[in-house]
Amino acid sequence: MSDAFTLLEVAGRQVRISRPEKVFFSARGETKLDLIEYYLAVGEGVLRGVRERPCALKRYPDGAEGAFFFQKRVPAGAPEWLQTAEVTFPSGRSANEFCPVDLAHVVWAVNLGCLDFNPHPVRRSDLSHPDELRIDLDPQPGVRFPTVRKVALCVREVLEEHGLVGYPKTSGGRGMHIYVRIAPRWDFTQVRHAALALAREVERRMPREATSAWWKKERGRRVFVDFNQNAKDRTIASVYSVRANPEARVSCPLRWDEVADVEPEALTLATVPRRYKKLGDVWGEMDARAFTLDSLLELFEQQKAAGLGEAPFPPHFDKQKDEPLRAPPREGALRAKPALAARGRRQPRRGGSR
């Protein structure tokens, strides 16, 4: 095979691949072509996470250990068949972003050096109303992975008590993600409030292991439940994405009975295709039912009444309604948590789908 380029037929399209033998992952020497073959092997699985969703292109032209850059606008010279969606950002600017609809789109992006995929939580048919609630568990320095597992299981407990079903996955790094399919009825602010309420409730139950503190100096050696990943314009690596590390670890979907023992380093570009062939897509039922956020939004209002309201937004956002001062706390200042201390455990709520 030529080191210059080759043509692959994917989903009825001809996709040009330049330098297919270029090494992208150093631990086992996997190449650009190996990455393409991986995505073809888990095809329906990876499409579940990105189909009809605008994506920022995160490009690693020199492989996983090289420099990367984000490209929000589809580059000039893209094939005519490439699908896009016009996304408006908090700044008011907009861009036509890559919007995959089949595996030809996935392969085209890999050729540009995209190792993973970073979709918005909306589909192009309705860019104002997310259809995913995303819970990002971000272990702070010094936190070991068993603690992340424990926090994930607590998230599941809270979700179930609010009538919701979560789907867990490894992040491909040190953390975990849990997604909930929701009806596209709520705007980004409401979905973020639901995530914030959940984060605070998890912290209330596991104050030594979990935190909802936005400012790093307040988090300590705990798992940050990052509610701001649900703010507009924030993205997370999609399910089955291969992450930028030498071992080519995968953001791999899990069954809940696997969470207590999962070892992220075992889930890589080399191993996940065999798992997929054996188990199929373990998130295969995710789209069968869309849930309501009413119960979590009720919890947010209860927390607000007890003394906790809005939380800081990411720094690139304009000042938001009811947002507290967007500045880290002074040294020695204690973060007041009246609602976390005051609330008791909710009783399970039945019938969450809408």
Secondary structure, 3 states (H helix, E strand, C coil): CCCCEEEEEECCEEEEEECCCCEEECCCCEEHHHHHHHHHHCHHHHHHHHCCCCEEEEECCCCCCCCCEEECCCCCCCCCCCCEEEEECCCCCEEEEECCCCHHHHHHHHHCCECCCEECCCECCECCCCCEEEEEEEECCCCCHHHHHHHHHHHHHHHHHCCCCCEEEECCCCCEEEEEEECCCCCHHHHHHHHHHHHHHHHHHCCCCEECCCCHHHHCCCEEECHHHHCCCCCCCCCCCECCCCCCEECCECCHHHHCCCCHHHCECCCHHHHHHHHCCCCCCHHHCCECCHHHHHHHHHHHHCCCCCCCCCCCCCCCCCCCCCCCCCCCCCCCCHHHHHCCCCCCCCCCEC
